[in-house]
Amino acid sequence: MNKLFKKAAAVCLGVMLAFPAAVFADSAQDGENTTGTDNRNSISIVFSHDMHSHLEKFGKIRTVIKETKKENPQTFVLDAGDFSMGTAYQTIFKEEACELRMMGAVGYDVTTLGNHEFDYRSGGLSEMLHSAVESGDKVPQLVIANIDWEKTLADGDLREDGKKLQTALENYGAKNYTVLKRGNVRIAVFGIFGRESASYAPESGTLFKDPVETATDIVEEISAHEKVDLVVCVSHSGTSDDPEESEDEILAQEVKGIDLIISGHSHTELEQPIVVGETIIASAGQYNDNLGTLTFTEKNGEYELTDYELRSLDSTVKSDEATEEKTAYFKELADEEYFSQFGYRWDQVLTDNPVDFTDISVFGTEQGEDTLGSLIADAYKYGVKKAEGEDYTDVDVSVAPAGVIRASFAKGDITVSDAFNALSLGTGKDGVAGYPLVSVYLTGRELKLAAEIDISISEIMSPARLYFSGLWYSYNPHRLILDRAYDIKTGESRDSLSEIEDDKLYRVVADLYSAQMLGTVNSMSYGILSVAPKDAQGNEITDFEEHIIHKADGSELKEWDALAGYLKSLSGKEIAEKYGQTEGRKVQVDSLSPVQILKQPNRFFFMITAAAILVIAVLVLVTVLLIKTVRRVRYGKNRIRKKDMIFRRR
């Protein structure tokens, strides 16, 4: 950037800070023909989901919306939730509601809530909704139909936060559904919060009704009271390759009368829509990489899908300058109100990266060691050592699940905001953005189980893919499930590994959310898998917030801050040497050899083997009994035939 450009940027920024109301004046009509012509036979919908605070693409979104509305004035713009949590813009989520205000500024009509809108819990979400209203800016209509207020407000532990959220949603003007009119067409849009989304928001303090039952009731209500051309569901439920887990496909199968489902949550990118009966399911992917557009055309009194496209928001799309100015305003606020607390600036360069780390779009999708995961797990250890100083107690193992890692690093400069984006989720007890690190203790037996969770369970739940620092093991995909990890040891490098003692307590560091989820493994597996995080004395932890790691100044050690500090300590050469290739933290042994299949079997091997033997024994017993029964029947029939023959001879 040259000096002249810097001066011009400074002048623009000064104007924005001086006149924020002018900056956010409603510009929805700029360059658009929204009054429209008689175009009754065509409805266009622009859609997105899982934005995760990626506001840097909003200039391009604005351009696509304007172009689409120019082509067809009967265009609606919809979003299916998780519009927040993923970049440093989220750090001013509660105070500025920048995501909703930017959505309003570029022309969004409707959005819904995703599980990450609850990352600051229901209290933080309530503050954000109030801030959005108080800003006076245009914001999208919020629709959410299946919050169970009766049960939430009847629960003594949830009642207070539930009332605050209910008040905030009412103040915002949230509805179960809304009817939008543009030109000569009307569409009804309702919002659904999925089952898995609810399970991914354990601290939401909010209970939800069954999505299918709620959607059925809403569609019936719309049919009875509204005259609309399309019924659209903005759903934060998602789709899956497993039909039993594909919530929005199930929704389409079970609920008749939904014309279109905008499917968020699973970050799915559908090049072609899924069609279930008469329902279209559309998904555009994550992080504003694409913007979906589709068109319905009236034929013989019915609207049929005639066009579907995912528009890549790449360099071919010109960014709207006025929108970029709005984004720059929020960026400066985040710098001043958040990063300054940590002694950083948004664009501050931490180090130069020469490594091709795994792209986040495929990170964690395959089993095995990954250098991005290793880097982050190592950073946790580094951060704790720096934070605790002379009081540091050795961390035996640190763990970073794939589900909390939200961005990767490209070659070149890594900035502070890049480090934040990689670990951008959640908040701590302090209410400040970013999950803090916590210290817990696990037995050696539980450490081995953690390795097995990574190898066996993550094949079913990819967010549970675990990356460790200090834990090393081999695994064989051909072994029995829950017995695939073996040769499990601890140490700083492969040259200094130690055998794990089953009953010894080992210090383990993880982010707050992951530590809490470790504590739920037992209940989620119905007691089959038992992991109980403990304190240094071996007492089971019930309140993980009491075990948050703090820095010398008393502030929480945020996981992204630990990562930023670690990256700052490394030169590009050091990154290349340590993370340019894998180290053997997880070694795949792809062998059918009996020696490898039976090496170091754990208790699950014997349990599964015993169960299999029992099943086989039962099958053999049943088979024997059936054979005996058949023989008796045949023997009886043969005796009857013989008697009959004797009788005839007589």
Summary of the structure (lengths in Angstrom):
residues: 650
radius of gyration: 28.9
end to end distance: 118.0
largest distance: 124.8
contacts: 2221
relative contact order: 0.10
helix: 43%
strand: 20%
